[in-house]
Amino acid sequence: MTFSEVTKTFGASLPGTDSYVKLRKAMRTLIQNDPKNAAVYFLIFGFARTYVMLYEDQEISPQFAEDNQKLMLSYLNVLDEALKKQDAESIYQALNKVVNEYENSKKVF
């Protein structure tokens, strides 16, 4: 499975922790299969792992789940566009963009 496929699958999935469990597993597989881009996959792996740890036993509102799925999807799309270019500088800039956006967010992951 490619990062693009994972992004599409996540975007089409129902919001909730099950989607993040699948995302985390997919990132672990990509880390093993594409070590050149492991930093990208590890960042998303960490976000997904944290989301599951924080919310799997919590009752969350559908709006909260949807809003956070959209946020994660925005991060995935930024990184996916950079990975498609297969250019180290683009990937580095995308990683920085996602990290900076995360730092200025509510940090739900």
N, C-alpha and C positions, 0 to 999 in steps of 0.2 A: 504494500500500500504506500502511496506517495503522500507527501504533506498536503498536496492539493486535494487528494481524495479524502484525507482525514478532515480537512477543513470543510469540504462539502458535506460529509457525513455528519459532522458536529452541527453544522448549520441547519441540517434537516431533522435533527433529533429533537426529542422533547426536552424542554429545559428541566434540569434536575441533576442530582448527583450521579445517576447512572451514566449520563452523557460524559461526565468528567472522569468517571472510572474508565470508560472506553477510550477517552482521549489520552489519559495517562498511560494506558497499556499501549496504545498506538505510538506514543512518543518514545516509550522504552524500546519498542521494536525498531523504530527509526534510528535511535541512538546506536543500536547494534548494527543495523544494516547500512547506515550512512554516517560513519564517524566523522567525516569531514565537516558536517553541519551539526555536530552533536550539541553545540552551545545553543542553537536555536531550539532544538528539541528538548533540551534540558530545562530551558526557561519555561516552556509551556508545560512540561512534565511537572515542574515545581508548582506552577499556578494550579494545575488540575489536582495535584495531590493535596495541596492546602485547602482547596475548595471542598474536597471530599472529607478531609479531616474535620473541618469546621462545621459542615452542614449536613453530613449524612444522618445524624441522629437528631436533627433539629427540624422543627416544623417551620418552613419558610413559605412566604406568600408566593403565589404564581407570578406576581409582578416582579418581585425580587429575583426569582429564578430567570425570568425572561430578560430583565435588564442586564443581569450578569452574563447570560448567554450571549447577548448582543455585544457586550464589552469584550468577552473572550473572542468572539468571532471577529471583531475589529482587529484585535492583536494578531489573530491567525491570518487574516487577509493581508496585513502589512508585511508579515514575515513570508507569506506565500509569494507575494509579488517579488520580493527580493530574491527568494530562492529560485524563482523562474529565470531570473537574469543570470544566475550562476556566476555572480561577480562578488568577490570577497568584500569589496568596499560597500556595495549595496546591502549585503547581508549585515555587515557591521553597523551601518547607518540605521537599518531597520531594527536591529536589536536595541540600539541606543534609543530610538524613537519609542519602542514599546516600553522599555524600562523607565524612561522619563515620563511617559503618559501614566504608567502604573504609579510612579512616585507621586504624581499629582492627582491621583484618584482616591476613592474611598478605601482602597486596599482590601477588597473583599476576598481576594485569593490568598 
